[in-house]
Amino acid sequence: LVRSVNLPLAGAVRTIQLNASRIPCISGDTLVCYQVAEFVNTIVVDNNTAGYTLAWGRCCRVDRLGNLEQGSGVGAMYTTQLPGSALVNDRWNTSPEFNVRDTSLVCAGKSFSLDFGATDADGDSLSYAFTDAYNGGSQSPNGPPPATFTTTPLMYAAGYSGVLPLGPLVVINQVTGVISG
């Protein structure tokens, strides 16, 4: 751990709700919503050839996910890379901005297509793939960051894996980022 950085909330938390009554395969009084928040901070890091890994650990994923071996109390570790000068040759580099702006809902046994593509202001080449999700964080929603950074993959249930997190009938297009199945 090089440094912990606070990321203050930038603006209000938005709630995006999906009108589930408009989807024929959903029954009952189902509320589908996401809360979206943006946390922003500017930090200056020393130039180096290797770059940096940014990580955020969270206590809990949604319980009862069918593709995980453990049903509840599973943490989440989100990571991203700041490339070092060996990759970007001492120039500025922007991050991709993802197209996703709404909730998504998939009905069992029905075909679907979700656009998880992105654009990059620098025109960098982007490619997409499923990969292992990481366990992380403490068992407390507001726990301290872990003292060491680890990338412990989640244990998937039979038939699922990091490259098949939604099962063998779901694919991600490596060029467009569209997930379908």
Short mmCIF file of the C-alpha atoms (twelve columns), coordinates in Angstrom:
data_MODEL
# 
_entry.id   MODEL 
# 
loop_
_atom_site.group_PDB 
_atom_site.id 
_atom_site.type_symbol 
_atom_site.label_atom_id 
_atom_site.label_alt_id 
_atom_site.label_comp_id 
_atom_site.label_asym_id 
_atom_site.label_seq_id 
_atom_site.Cartn_x 
_atom_site.Cartn_y 
_atom_site.Cartn_z 
_atom_site.pdbx_PDB_model_num 
ATOM 1   C CA . LEU A 1   0.000   0.000   0.000   1 
ATOM 2   C CA . VAL A 2   1.638   3.221   -1.159  1 
ATOM 3   C CA . ARG A 3   -1.088  5.601   -0.033  1 
ATOM 4   C CA . SER A 4   -4.791  5.739   0.848   1 
ATOM 5   C CA . VAL A 5   -6.670  8.575   -0.824  1 
ATOM 6   C CA . ASN A 6   -10.114 9.864   0.086   1 
ATOM 7   C CA . LEU A 7   -12.467 10.268  -2.842  1 
ATOM 8   C CA . PRO A 8   -15.103 12.856  -1.945  1 
ATOM 9   C CA . LEU A 9   -18.586 12.548  -3.396  1 
ATOM 10  C CA . ALA A 10  -18.933 14.874  -6.396  1 
ATOM 11  C CA . GLY A 11  -22.565 15.921  -6.606  1 
ATOM 12  C CA . ALA A 12  -25.715 14.095  -5.628  1 
ATOM 13  C CA . VAL A 13  -26.306 10.349  -5.660  1 
ATOM 14  C CA . ARG A 14  -28.560 9.537   -8.619  1 
ATOM 15  C CA . THR A 15  -31.120 6.747   -8.545  1 
ATOM 16  C CA . ILE A 16  -31.886 5.006   -11.829 1 
ATOM 17  C CA . GLN A 17  -35.030 2.894   -11.796 1 
ATOM 18  C CA . LEU A 18  -36.215 0.428   -14.382 1 
ATOM 19  C CA . ASN A 19  -39.949 0.140   -14.946 1 
ATOM 20  C CA . ALA A 20  -40.190 -3.622  -14.458 1 
ATOM 21  C CA . SER A 21  -43.914 -3.669  -15.290 1 
ATOM 22  C CA . ARG A 22  -42.993 -3.041  -18.956 1 
ATOM 23  C CA . ILE A 23  -41.028 -6.303  -19.153 1 
ATOM 24  C CA . PRO A 24  -43.342 -9.290  -19.749 1 
ATOM 25  C CA . CYS A 25  -41.171 -11.950 -18.078 1 
ATOM 26  C CA . ILE A 26  -41.155 -10.175 -14.701 1 
ATOM 27  C CA . SER A 27  -43.913 -10.960 -12.246 1 
ATOM 28  C CA . GLY A 28  -44.806 -9.554  -8.873  1 
ATOM 29  C CA . ASP A 29  -43.963 -6.191  -7.381  1 
ATOM 30  C CA . THR A 30  -40.335 -5.989  -8.506  1 
ATOM 31  C CA . LEU A 31  -38.261 -2.881  -7.904  1 
ATOM 32  C CA . VAL A 32  -35.097 -2.650  -9.999  1 
ATOM 33  C CA . CYS A 33  -32.876 0.315   -9.268  1 
ATOM 34  C CA . TYR A 34  -29.280 1.394   -8.992  1 
ATOM 35  C CA . GLN A 35  -27.772 4.232   -7.080  1 
ATOM 36  C CA . VAL A 36  -25.018 5.956   -9.023  1 
ATOM 37  C CA . ALA A 37  -22.434 8.196   -7.397  1 
ATOM 38  C CA . GLU A 38  -19.297 9.812   -8.685  1 
ATOM 39  C CA . PHE A 39  -16.297 10.237  -6.425  1 
ATOM 40  C CA . VAL A 40  -13.542 12.549  -7.645  1 
ATOM 41  C CA . ASN A 41  -10.090 13.519  -6.485  1 
ATOM 42  C CA . THR A 42  -6.941  14.723  -8.186  1 
ATOM 43  C CA . ILE A 43  -3.677  13.216  -7.049  1 
ATOM 44  C CA . VAL A 44  -0.162  13.613  -8.332  1 
ATOM 45  C CA . VAL A 45  2.025   10.526  -8.460  1 
ATOM 46  C CA . ASP A 46  5.708   10.257  -9.203  1 
ATOM 47  C CA . ASN A 47  6.589   9.155   -12.731 1 
ATOM 48  C CA . ASN A 48  7.856   5.614   -12.872 1 
ATOM 49  C CA . THR A 49  8.216   2.959   -15.548 1 
ATOM 50  C CA . ALA A 50  5.839   0.413   -14.003 1 
ATOM 51  C CA . GLY A 51  2.886   2.661   -13.197 1 
ATOM 52  C CA . TYR A 52  0.381   2.167   -10.381 1 
ATOM 53  C CA . THR A 53  -2.529  -0.079  -9.493  1 
ATOM 54  C CA . LEU A 54  -5.520  1.693   -7.968  1 
ATOM 55  C CA . ALA A 55  -7.773  -0.522  -5.871  1 
ATOM 56  C CA . TRP A 56  -11.012 -0.117  -3.965  1 
ATOM 57  C CA . GLY A 57  -12.221 -2.854  -1.635  1 
ATOM 58  C CA . ARG A 58  -15.867 -3.154  -0.697  1 
ATOM 59  C CA . CYS A 59  -17.374 -5.354  1.961   1 
ATOM 60  C CA . CYS A 60  -20.188 -6.985  0.130   1 
ATOM 61  C CA . ARG A 61  -21.591 -8.087  -3.168  1 
ATOM 62  C CA . VAL A 62  -25.284 -8.796  -3.633  1 
ATOM 63  C CA . ASP A 63  -26.195 -11.970 -1.713  1 
ATOM 64  C CA . ARG A 64  -27.377 -15.191 -3.388  1 
ATOM 65  C CA . LEU A 65  -25.531 -14.743 -6.697  1 
ATOM 66  C CA . GLY A 66  -26.022 -18.053 -8.508  1 
ATOM 67  C CA . ASN A 67  -22.630 -18.047 -10.214 1 
ATOM 68  C CA . LEU A 68  -20.616 -17.941 -6.958  1 
ATOM 69  C CA . GLU A 69  -19.706 -20.859 -4.723  1 
ATOM 70  C CA . GLN A 70  -20.250 -18.793 -1.563  1 
ATOM 71  C CA . GLY A 71  -23.783 -17.403 -1.310  1 
ATOM 72  C CA . SER A 72  -23.293 -14.371 0.916   1 
ATOM 73  C CA . GLY A 73  -20.724 -12.161 2.612   1 
ATOM 74  C CA . VAL A 74  -18.492 -12.016 -0.462  1 
ATOM 75  C CA . GLY A 75  -16.385 -8.879  -0.770  1 
ATOM 76  C CA . ALA A 76  -15.430 -7.014  -3.921  1 
ATOM 77  C CA . MET A 77  -12.086 -5.581  -5.033  1 
ATOM 78  C CA . TYR A 78  -12.144 -3.199  -8.000  1 
ATOM 79  C CA . THR A 79  -8.877  -2.286  -9.696  1 
ATOM 80  C CA . THR A 80  -7.555  -0.132  -12.498 1 
ATOM 81  C CA . GLN A 81  -4.098  0.609   -13.822 1 
ATOM 82  C CA . LEU A 82  -2.248  3.885   -14.302 1 
ATOM 83  C CA . PRO A 83  0.311   2.897   -16.934 1 
ATOM 84  C CA . GLY A 84  3.918   3.854   -16.328 1 
ATOM 85  C CA . SER A 85  6.238   5.708   -18.653 1 
ATOM 86  C CA . ALA A 86  7.308   2.396   -20.212 1 
ATOM 87  C CA . LEU A 87  3.826   2.180   -21.788 1 
ATOM 88  C CA . VAL A 88  2.829   5.786   -22.431 1 
ATOM 89  C CA . ASN A 89  6.237   7.348   -23.141 1 
ATOM 90  C CA . ASP A 90  5.851   10.216  -20.639 1 
ATOM 91  C CA . ARG A 91  2.683   11.580  -22.268 1 
ATOM 92  C CA . TRP A 92  -0.749  12.187  -20.782 1 
ATOM 93  C CA . ASN A 93  -3.247  9.390   -21.169 1 
ATOM 94  C CA . THR A 94  -6.999  9.426   -20.607 1 
ATOM 95  C CA . SER A 95  -9.223  6.649   -19.371 1 
ATOM 96  C CA . PRO A 96  -12.012 5.157   -21.480 1 
ATOM 97  C CA . GLU A 97  -15.563 6.291   -20.807 1 
ATOM 98  C CA . PHE A 98  -18.085 3.472   -20.793 1 
ATOM 99  C CA . ASN A 99  -21.348 3.703   -22.737 1 
ATOM 100 C CA . VAL A 100 -23.498 2.159   -19.971 1 
ATOM 101 C CA . ARG A 101 -25.849 4.757   -18.550 1 
ATOM 102 C CA . ASP A 102 -28.837 2.722   -17.426 1 
ATOM 103 C CA . THR A 103 -29.966 -0.333  -15.531 1 
ATOM 104 C CA . SER A 104 -30.076 -3.708  -17.178 1 
ATOM 105 C CA . LEU A 105 -32.317 -6.656  -16.587 1 
ATOM 106 C CA . VAL A 106 -32.095 -10.071 -18.174 1 
ATOM 107 C CA . CYS A 107 -34.873 -12.650 -18.000 1 
ATOM 108 C CA . ALA A 108 -33.978 -16.337 -17.642 1 
ATOM 109 C CA . GLY A 109 -34.188 -18.231 -20.912 1 
ATOM 110 C CA . LYS A 110 -34.505 -15.049 -23.018 1 
ATOM 111 C CA . SER A 111 -31.975 -13.601 -25.460 1 
ATOM 112 C CA . PHE A 112 -30.290 -10.337 -24.521 1 
ATOM 113 C CA . SER A 113 -27.683 -7.847  -25.705 1 
ATOM 114 C CA . LEU A 114 -26.017 -5.279  -23.415 1 
ATOM 115 C CA . ASP A 115 -23.589 -2.612  -24.648 1 
ATOM 116 C CA . PHE A 116 -20.634 -2.372  -22.274 1 
ATOM 117 C CA . GLY A 117 -18.409 -0.709  -24.885 1 
ATOM 118 C CA . ALA A 118 -16.410 2.454   -24.285 1 
ATOM 119 C CA . THR A 119 -14.739 5.321   -26.117 1 
ATOM 120 C CA . ASP A 120 -11.304 6.771   -25.456 1 
ATOM 121 C CA . ALA A 121 -10.521 10.448  -26.045 1 
ATOM 122 C CA . ASP A 122 -6.920  9.596   -27.011 1 
ATOM 123 C CA . GLY A 123 -8.110  7.126   -29.638 1 
ATOM 124 C CA . ASP A 124 -6.392  4.257   -27.817 1 
ATOM 125 C CA . SER A 125 -7.224  0.751   -28.970 1 
ATOM 126 C CA . LEU A 126 -9.725  -0.913  -26.634 1 
ATOM 127 C CA . SER A 127 -10.469 -4.614  -26.274 1 
ATOM 128 C CA . TYR A 128 -12.917 -6.442  -24.033 1 
ATOM 129 C CA . ALA A 129 -12.843 -9.755  -22.181 1 
ATOM 130 C CA . PHE A 130 -14.329 -11.426 -19.143 1 
ATOM 131 C CA . THR A 131 -11.811 -12.103 -16.380 1 
ATOM 132 C CA . ASP A 132 -11.745 -13.188 -12.748 1 
ATOM 133 C CA . ALA A 133 -13.543 -10.977 -10.281 1 
ATOM 134 C CA . TYR A 134 -11.659 -10.350 -7.041  1 
ATOM 135 C CA . ASN A 135 -12.739 -10.850 -3.462  1 
ATOM 136 C CA . GLY A 136 -11.825 -8.021  -1.115  1 
ATOM 137 C CA . GLY A 137 -12.783 -5.515  1.481   1 
ATOM 138 C CA . SER A 138 -13.735 -6.138  5.079   1 
ATOM 139 C CA . GLN A 139 -16.972 -7.501  6.482   1 
ATOM 140 C CA . SER A 140 -17.971 -3.956  7.495   1 
ATOM 141 C CA . PRO A 141 -19.504 -1.566  4.926   1 
ATOM 142 C CA . ASN A 142 -17.251 1.235   6.202   1 
ATOM 143 C CA . GLY A 143 -14.204 -0.812  7.136   1 
ATOM 144 C CA . PRO A 144 -10.633 0.396   6.690   1 
ATOM 145 C CA . PRO A 145 -8.690  -0.418  3.535   1 
ATOM 146 C CA . PRO A 146 -6.702  -3.656  3.654   1 
ATOM 147 C CA . ALA A 147 -3.046  -3.249  4.660   1 
ATOM 148 C CA . THR A 148 -1.926  -5.241  1.619   1 
ATOM 149 C CA . PHE A 149 -3.325  -5.441  -1.880  1 
ATOM 150 C CA . THR A 150 -4.263  -8.909  -3.042  1 
ATOM 151 C CA . THR A 151 -6.083  -10.163 -6.079  1 
ATOM 152 C CA . THR A 152 -7.808  -13.236 -4.708  1 
ATOM 153 C CA . PRO A 153 -10.189 -14.528 -7.404  1 
ATOM 154 C CA . LEU A 154 -13.737 -15.365 -6.410  1 
ATOM 155 C CA . MET A 155 -14.661 -19.013 -6.136  1 
ATOM 156 C CA . TYR A 156 -17.196 -19.683 -8.883  1 
ATOM 157 C CA . ALA A 157 -19.969 -22.278 -8.783  1 
ATOM 158 C CA . ALA A 158 -19.823 -25.260 -11.151 1 
ATOM 159 C CA . GLY A 159 -20.302 -24.169 -14.771 1 
ATOM 160 C CA . TYR A 160 -19.004 -20.646 -14.169 1 
ATOM 161 C CA . SER A 161 -15.528 -19.073 -14.120 1 
ATOM 162 C CA . GLY A 162 -13.759 -15.766 -14.612 1 
ATOM 163 C CA . VAL A 163 -13.941 -16.196 -18.397 1 
ATOM 164 C CA . LEU A 164 -17.523 -17.555 -18.212 1 
ATOM 165 C CA . PRO A 165 -19.046 -15.518 -15.344 1 
ATOM 166 C CA . LEU A 166 -22.538 -15.750 -16.841 1 
ATOM 167 C CA . GLY A 167 -22.195 -19.329 -18.090 1 
ATOM 168 C CA . PRO A 168 -21.229 -20.861 -21.433 1 
ATOM 169 C CA . LEU A 169 -24.102 -19.321 -23.433 1 
ATOM 170 C CA . VAL A 170 -23.025 -15.716 -22.811 1 
ATOM 171 C CA . VAL A 171 -20.179 -14.044 -24.718 1 
ATOM 172 C CA . ILE A 172 -18.521 -10.643 -24.874 1 
ATOM 173 C CA . ASN A 173 -17.513 -9.205  -28.239 1 
ATOM 174 C CA . GLN A 174 -13.784 -8.403  -27.948 1 
ATOM 175 C CA . VAL A 175 -14.067 -5.452  -30.343 1 
ATOM 176 C CA . THR A 176 -17.373 -3.768  -29.355 1 
ATOM 177 C CA . GLY A 177 -17.835 -4.738  -25.691 1 
ATOM 178 C CA . VAL A 178 -21.373 -5.992  -26.341 1 
ATOM 179 C CA . ILE A 179 -22.365 -8.828  -23.976 1 
ATOM 180 C CA . SER A 180 -25.008 -11.149 -25.413 1 
ATOM 181 C CA . GLY A 181 -26.487 -14.566 -24.975 1 
# 
